[in-house]
Amino acid sequence: MNGNKNEIEKFVCRTALIRDQDWPKQDAQEFLKWFEGQLKKIPAEYADRAFIQIDCEEVDTGEYERYVPTISISYLRPENPEETEKREKDEKRQEEELERRQYQTWLNLSKKFGKKEMVQSRIPLCGQY
């Protein structure tokens, strides 16, 4: 953060997703050992931001639907400078793509209806909202 009190701190969520093929053993003691091993993979400074989710996901086999159990072990940590740079570049690229698509839509509508008719019929032009 740059010291700006209004700036929102960004976090990254890291998740380990365990599906049926990586499922731990059913024995309770073995499961606890496995689970403790998973938790040890989380950096100590973020352990208080760790959470788990036990769920299932639908898998379409083509013949029938199957539900596969999953365990997600996640934690939150602040964004590092490289991630911040990548996120900001991605956001800028998305904004530019949106503007490009809006402009293309405006051009298509201008060709179809004519610019004068668009203004008279109060269809908003790109950037005029």
C-alpha positions as CSV (number, residue, x, y, z in Angstrom):
1,M,0.0,0.0,0.0
2,N,1.1,3.5,-0.7
3,G,0.0,5.1,2.6
4,N,-3.3,6.3,1.1
5,K,-6.0,5.7,3.8
6,N,-8.7,5.4,1.1
7,E,-6.7,2.7,-0.8
8,I,-8.2,-0.8,-0.4
9,E,-5.7,-3.6,0.3
10,K,-5.9,-6.4,-2.3
11,F,-5.6,-10.0,-1.3
12,V,-4.7,-13.1,-3.1
13,C,-6.5,-16.4,-2.3
14,R,-4.3,-19.5,-2.7
15,T,-6.3,-22.8,-2.9
16,A,-5.4,-26.4,-2.9
17,L,-8.2,-28.4,-4.4
18,I,-8.3,-32.1,-3.5
19,R,-10.5,-34.3,-5.7
20,D,-11.4,-37.9,-5.4
21,Q,-8.1,-39.3,-6.8
22,D,-6.1,-37.3,-4.2
23,W,-8.6,-38.0,-1.4
24,P,-7.1,-38.8,2.0
25,K,-7.5,-42.2,3.7
26,Q,-10.7,-42.9,5.5
27,D,-8.9,-43.8,8.7
28,A,-9.4,-40.9,11.1
29,Q,-5.8,-40.8,12.4
30,E,-4.4,-40.9,8.8
31,F,-6.9,-38.2,7.7
32,L,-5.7,-35.9,10.6
33,K,-2.0,-36.5,9.6
34,W,-2.9,-35.7,6.0
35,F,-4.8,-32.6,7.0
36,E,-2.1,-31.3,9.3
37,G,0.4,-31.8,6.4
38,Q,-1.9,-29.6,4.2
39,L,-2.1,-26.9,6.8
40,K,1.7,-26.9,7.2
41,K,2.0,-25.9,3.6
42,I,0.4,-22.5,4.5
43,P,3.0,-19.9,5.4
44,A,2.8,-19.3,9.2
45,E,2.1,-15.5,8.8
46,Y,-1.2,-16.4,6.9
47,A,-2.4,-19.3,9.0
48,D,-5.0,-17.2,10.8
49,R,-6.5,-16.5,7.3
50,A,-6.9,-20.1,6.3
51,F,-10.2,-21.8,5.7
52,I,-11.5,-25.1,4.3
53,Q,-14.5,-26.0,2.3
54,I,-15.8,-29.6,1.8
55,D,-18.0,-29.9,-1.2
56,C,-18.6,-31.8,-4.3
57,E,-18.6,-30.9,-8.0
58,E,-20.6,-32.3,-10.8
59,V,-18.8,-34.2,-13.5
60,D,-20.5,-35.0,-16.8
61,T,-19.2,-38.3,-18.1
62,G,-21.3,-38.1,-21.2
63,E,-23.4,-41.1,-20.1
64,Y,-24.4,-39.9,-16.6
65,E,-23.7,-37.2,-14.1
66,R,-21.4,-38.0,-11.3
67,Y,-20.6,-36.0,-8.2
68,V,-17.0,-35.9,-7.1
69,P,-16.1,-34.9,-3.5
70,T,-13.7,-32.0,-3.1
71,I,-11.8,-30.3,-0.2
72,S,-10.5,-26.8,-0.8
73,I,-7.9,-25.5,1.6
74,S,-7.3,-21.8,1.1
75,Y,-5.7,-18.8,2.7
76,L,-5.5,-15.1,2.0
77,R,-2.4,-13.0,1.7
78,P,-1.6,-9.5,0.5
79,E,-0.9,-9.1,-3.2
80,N,2.8,-8.9,-4.0
81,P,4.2,-6.2,-6.4
82,E,4.3,-8.5,-9.4
83,E,0.7,-9.6,-8.8
84,T,-0.4,-5.9,-8.4
85,E,1.3,-5.0,-11.7
86,K,-0.3,-8.0,-13.5
87,R,-3.7,-7.2,-12.1
88,E,-3.5,-3.5,-13.1
89,K,-2.3,-4.5,-16.6
90,D,-5.2,-6.9,-16.9
91,E,-7.7,-4.3,-15.7
92,K,-6.4,-1.8,-18.2
93,R,-6.6,-4.3,-21.0
94,Q,-10.2,-5.2,-20.0
95,E,-11.1,-1.5,-19.9
96,E,-9.5,-1.0,-23.4
97,E,-11.4,-4.0,-24.7
98,L,-14.7,-2.8,-23.4
99,E,-14.1,0.6,-24.9
100,R,-13.2,-1.0,-28.2
101,R,-16.4,-3.1,-28.2
102,Q,-18.5,-0.1,-27.3
103,Y,-17.0,1.9,-30.1
104,Q,-17.5,-1.0,-32.5
105,T,-21.2,-1.1,-31.4
106,W,-21.5,2.6,-31.9
107,L,-20.0,2.3,-35.4
108,N,-22.4,-0.6,-36.3
109,L,-25.4,1.4,-35.0
110,S,-24.2,4.6,-36.9
111,K,-24.1,2.6,-40.1
112,K,-27.5,1.1,-39.5
113,F,-29.3,4.2,-38.3
114,G,-27.1,7.1,-39.3
115,K,-25.4,9.4,-36.8
116,K,-28.0,12.2,-37.1
117,E,-30.9,9.8,-36.4
118,M,-29.0,8.3,-33.4
119,V,-28.6,11.7,-31.8
120,Q,-32.2,12.7,-32.5
121,S,-33.6,9.4,-31.1
122,R,-31.5,9.9,-28.0
123,I,-29.6,6.7,-28.3
124,P,-26.5,7.4,-26.2
125,L,-23.2,7.7,-28.1
126,C,-20.1,6.1,-26.8
127,G,-19.0,8.1,-23.7
128,Q,-22.3,10.1,-23.5
129,Y,-24.3,8.6,-20.6
